[in-house]
Amino acid sequence: MENFTNERVLLQDLIDYAHKNINNYLVIIVGNVVGITPHENDFHADTSITDEYYTLSQFNRISSCLQKIGFDTLCYFDEMDFIHDVLTHRIRNNYPQKFIVLNFAQKGLVRGRKSLVPAFCEMNNILHTNSNAFACSFAREKYYWGLCLRGLQKTPEGWLYDNIADDWVAGEPPKDIKVISKLCNQSSSIGLESQDSVFIYGNDTKEKIISLSHKYDQPVLVQECISGKEVEVPVFFDGKTAFCLPPSGINIKNDCVLEDKILTNDLRCHGGFTLFDFDEKFPNESQEIKKRTIEIVKLLDMQGVCRVDYRIDASGDAYVIDINCNPHLTETSSVYKGFKYLGMEDYSNTLLAILGLTVKRAQISWVKI
């Protein structure tokens, strides 16, 4: 197993930096919560946009942990309420500290919705834990960042079916290739309703793609299916220095070699999969994908805590299948697991490191604090 001494030192520096700033910042937690955040717009389908929301207990865990550390916190379950209170000076008039917005909000169905809070914060010189608005939007568009990375990183071949034009954007997949059909700009496996999302493409399967596109009123990415292992790599980037946490491999039914099995929405939401220390089990492959992850986050300017996901085939070739500028931070996430693998399993370490990174980023960016 790799010695992660350097990563521990870097994380501890961020944790210490956050401790030094406890009295200087109010942490405003902005996130969507199942059963509390109103969702007037949703898919008329088998999966819901709320599958990406946190539970109330997960939200409260973050808030109570920060309060126990000593941070003052203010909570919003709806990003529009937060924006309203900033614009009407309600927050400014009642709290003397500077602000850090810990954001995991994404209400609605509008494409690019994850960029709303980062863009608003930067326009108002408020620190936030996310990447910039462009990176947050671009990371959601799997087809387009796949084109951007092609030639620089291994990515599966992909084809886009546009729900508005009701046609392929730049040609359709060749016949008899094994593919996976997924919504182009969603996460948490929304739209991946079953293992049937993996199939051999042919004339008789095109209707399945059209149906999925109409069902969710979304563009559909049809992607070459990479058979093998799946791994998530969390990474910290302050705009200058990037480093990875130990990656987490995916186990489905106690099998780390997934072959063609995928993380369906049901598995994501209701269990049926586990995470394991990928570096401990596959150290050589882990070392390679961490190097590639750092190259990707620097190229796309994915600052803050982010995540890059891979499928690794039988030959050891790793293909980028997803990038995420706003990964979940719960105690079941690969971000937290990375801390746990390093022996830093106290949940406060995860939150403190992210806040320390946020303040540090401000020292080397254009944001005025």
Disulfide bonds with the S-S distance in Angstrom:
none
